[in-house]
Structure formats: structure tokens, C-alpha cells
Amino acid sequence: MSMNKQGRKTDIKQPTSDRDDAKTHSGNRALQIEEPILFDLGDTQTTGVDFAELAPFEHRLNGMERLDDFGLAGLSEPETMRHYVRLSQKNYSIDTGIYPLGSCTMKHNPRLNEKIARLPGFMDIHPLQPQSTVPGAIDLMSELAHWLMELTGMKAIALSPKAGAHGELCGMMAIKAAHEAKGSTKNVVLVPDSAHGTNPATAALIGYKIRSVPAQEDGTVTVASVKEALDDDVAAIMLTNPNTGGVFEREIVEIAKLIHEAGAYFYCDGANFTAIAGKVKPGDLGVDAMHFNLHKTFSTPHGGGGPGSGPVVLSKRLAPFAPLPFLAKEGESIRLVENASDHAGEASPFGRMTAFHGQFGMYTRALTYMMSHGSDGLKQASEDAVLNANYLRASLSDYMSLAFGEDHICMHEVLFDDAFLKDTDVTTLDFAKAMIDEGFHPMTVYFPLIVHGAMLVEPTESESKASLDQFIEVMIALAKRAKQGDAEPFLNAPRFTPRRRLDETGAARKPILRWSPDDETLT
Ligand SMILES: *Cc1c(COP(=O)(O)O)cnc(C)c1O
């Protein structure tokens, strides 16, 4: 017998143990249904669909027609439907609960965005349609471009890059083209050691040597350390602001000045723009190129949910090198210029980043987000994102260890290290896995690399105080449990997921991406 909330006795029996090794006959756990891969589910020799016998016909493929099996699993529509729906239910998403991955800005994807993106005039158009038939789509791109340039105080834009990293590549290619146009052979790019891995990877991909700039204790970069690393070979610096530790780069204006005096360019990684949108214009800080992640700052879906989109804004100095296609004003109308030769103005595009025009479906969503918030709303979203992160910081500072000390306020994300887990046998990874058992997606762990056992938490402005309080309560309970020496539940976590600790390194190094009939069943 137990008591319900009204104090009445009920007949509901409480489980007598929470044994996590309880096995069921079916392998399912309650309504979480075990799901094999499609090919183990269906026989490739049969079909789940009844087709009428084909009437005799003559092949017109001149002997090229396929004679053997397709090898597809023969499943009926309901079987196929269940397979994919069950898989989708194993997915955790921003629509399921808080998703506090630092540096990823997993904010709510408003349904209004989806509604607008599905309007036939936006959804049913084709990139090969003549421009004269899609003036509304071009207007939308132009409006988005206007907002992005206005928010950053920058002079030109390339909308086409398809993710943040692709935007970095675009911005750095514009910088390289600008150097080449001057006959400069500068070949070094400065990158702080707190940077996201895509920064050095991007610069290396187009042939630059990377020179690391050490970050201060609080993750920021100083004028002194940039000066130390600067010489005639430096073509550019890549800085993130706020940086990957959630701290605003206080010396950024002087750093930009120094970089420009050395004949180099300033690339800003804008992945953290959600902290400063409507508050700071990167153009005013001396930035020459900056990408946005529309899928972070401007609420378009990401992760498994949708393609990224990484437009890049450029300063006046880099504007001529913007890639094709670009928008140009001609009289009263706006045209998407596909070839530099049929453009009257001055332009030396370095090439193209993509086929067609980029992620148009994300442009519609991002612009809907911007217009539904308005410029004051975007500013408030940034303020709320910062407020939420600081609420977590202040609420957890007595229980977890802040990477940069107690008296540092943060921007949109708060960074902890693993000092609070010292002598507990629990690692950052164990702690993150235990959060899964509690129904929370873990924060970003072990990034940035400059902080030991880093845990980077970004709540975003989407979370209510109630949801933050629930998160805080669980984090405090877990931290207390670890400190009390109760390491066992951490080491065995996650206990309640369909799979437990997977060989993530093995999966990354030796992925099995194709099924063949001889494969053993994947487990
Ligand atoms: C997310 C992120 C990137 C890369 O963006 P993608 O859209 O994932 O390619 C680069 N830098 C920082 C700081 C990021 O958080």
C-alpha cells in the first residue's frame, strides 16, 4: 500500500527493487521496443507489397536492365512505418527536453518558422527556375541578407555556405583571395588554443600553417599574446567571441587594430552570436569576416533535424572577393548574380561554395524568427540567454567547480571543470552518462580543451525558470552523490537506455556503414 497525493491509500504496488539488469522475455523494456536493423527485420526474398503480375513488355534498355534482386527488405507499409517511428522514438531532441550542449545553441525551433517555410511559394520552387518566376524568393534572400548585415554592421554577405564550418571556409577563402590579389604570400593563421577544432582545420585545408596563441586562465586572448605571435607571415587571426568558454574577449578591439596594422585580416567565428545579437556589432569591433550558424542563433533545426546554414558577412575590404552567387541591386529590383562577367559592378569572386544558392529552406525559417522577434526581441533573446546561463552558474557554483572561478560572470554558456569530482572515482564522462539516466541530455564535455574535464552548459533563452530549476536540482543531487563516495551508479550509467556504454572510438574509427547478407547481426 502507498499513499497518493490526497493521502488516500492506493493499491498500487511499488517496485521492490530497482534492479537494472531486469531482463524481459521479449528484450523490450516496457514500451521501449527493441529494434533490429531493417534488413534483419525483413526478408530480402519477399515483398510486403502485392503487385499484379506484369503484362509482357519489351525491354528498352538494350541488355542493361537489372536482373538480380534489389536486396531491399521486403516489408509492408505498417512494418516499415513502425521501424522508422521506433527509431525516431530513440532519438532525443529539443522537442523532448532541455538540450544543454554548450557551443551548439540548441534553442527551440518555433512552429511559425515551419509554417512559413511550407508556404507553396517557398516550398514548391526549384533552384533551376528562371529568376523572373521567383522574385519573392529573391526578395526573401535580400531581406535576410539585410538583417544579417544590419545586425553585424558589415558590408557584404555570402548566403550560400551550408554550415558554420563551411562558412569559415568561405570567409578564409575570401581572405586568401584578398592576399593573393595584393601579391602577398603570407601563410600563417593565428588560432587560440581554446578554439573550436573547425578553425585550425579550415585554415589548414586551404594551405595555411597554424600558429597557436595561448589563452589566458579565463580562456581569453590578450593583446600581449597576439603581439608575441604576430610577424610578417601572419595572414589572419581566427577568434571566437564570446569565446568557447563563454567569456567576452575584452581586448578584441585592440587585437583587431594590431592585426590590421600587420596587413592581416580578422576572422570571427560567430557560432556564439546568440550571446550578443542586437547588443554588439562585430563590424564595430574590427571584424573582416564572420559566419553565422542560422541553425544555432536563428533557431533553424539542427542535429538530426535539418541541414545547417552558415552565411558569412564580409567587411568592405573583403566584399569584392565574395563568392558567387551574390545579390546585386539593379534599379528597383534585386538580381542573383551567377556569373561575374554579367555584373556591371566591381567584383572578383573567388569562386562558388555550393551548387545553387544554399539552404533556402533555412533562410525562410531564420528570417521568420528574426521578423517575429523584431530587433528588440532579438536583443531580449540574447539577454535572456545570458541571464539563463548566469542563473545556472550562480545556482551550481557551490556544488560544481567553475572553470574560471567564482567571480566571473559568463555570457550565454557556463563552463565547469572536474575539480569538484576530485578523489571521487567519477569522471566528467561518468557524470554526463548519469545525467542520461535522469532524463537529461548531457552538456558538452571535454571541450574546450584548455579546461580539465570541461563541462560546457548552454541553456539558451528557450528554457523556462521551472525547467532550469529542475535541471539544477538534478545536477546538485548528482554532484552530492559523487562527493559522498557513491560512485557505482555513475560507473554503470546509463542504466536505463536501450544501449549502455558504446564503443564510441570504435564506431568513429571503424564504422560499419553497409549491411551485407553475410554480416552478423549488429548488436
Ligand atoms: C558549432 C560551431 C562551429 C561549427 O559549426 P557547424 O555549423 O557545426 O559546422 C564552429 N565554431 C564553434 C565555436 C561552434 O560552436
The ligand as an SDF file (V2000), in Angstrom:
LIG
                    3D

 15 15  0  0  0  0  0  0  0  0999 V2000
   29.1680   24.8650  -33.9520 C   0  0  0  0  0  0  0  0  0  0  0  0
   30.4750   25.5660  -34.0220 C   0  0  0  0  0  0  0  0  0  0  0  0
   31.2310   25.5950  -35.2090 C   0  0  0  0  0  0  0  0  0  0  0  0
   30.8850   24.7860  -36.4440 C   0  0  0  0  0  0  0  0  0  0  0  0
   29.6180   24.9770  -36.9250 O   0  0  0  0  0  0  0  0  0  0  0  0
   28.8630   23.8500  -37.7720 P   0  0  0  0  0  0  0  0  0  0  0  0
   27.6170   24.5220  -38.2050 O   0  0  0  0  0  0  0  0  0  0  0  0
   28.6550   22.7020  -36.8490 O   0  0  0  0  0  0  0  0  0  0  0  0
   29.7560   23.4770  -38.9180 O   0  0  0  0  0  0  0  0  0  0  0  0
   32.3840   26.3550  -35.2220 C   0  0  0  0  0  0  0  0  0  0  0  0
   32.7980   27.0250  -34.1200 N   0  0  0  0  0  0  0  0  0  0  0  0
   32.1050   26.9980  -32.9650 C   0  0  0  0  0  0  0  0  0  0  0  0
   32.6120   27.7800  -31.7820 C   0  0  0  0  0  0  0  0  0  0  0  0
   30.9290   26.2530  -32.8680 C   0  0  0  0  0  0  0  0  0  0  0  0
   30.2470   26.2040  -31.7230 O   0  0  0  0  0  0  0  0  0  0  0  0
  1  2  1  0
  2  3  1  0
  2 14  2  0
  3  4  1  0
  3 10  2  0
  4  5  1  0
  5  6  1  0
  6  7  2  0
  6  8  1  0
  6  9  1  0
 10 11  1  0
 11 12  2  0
 12 13  1  0
 12 14  1  0
 14 15  1  0
M  END
$$$$
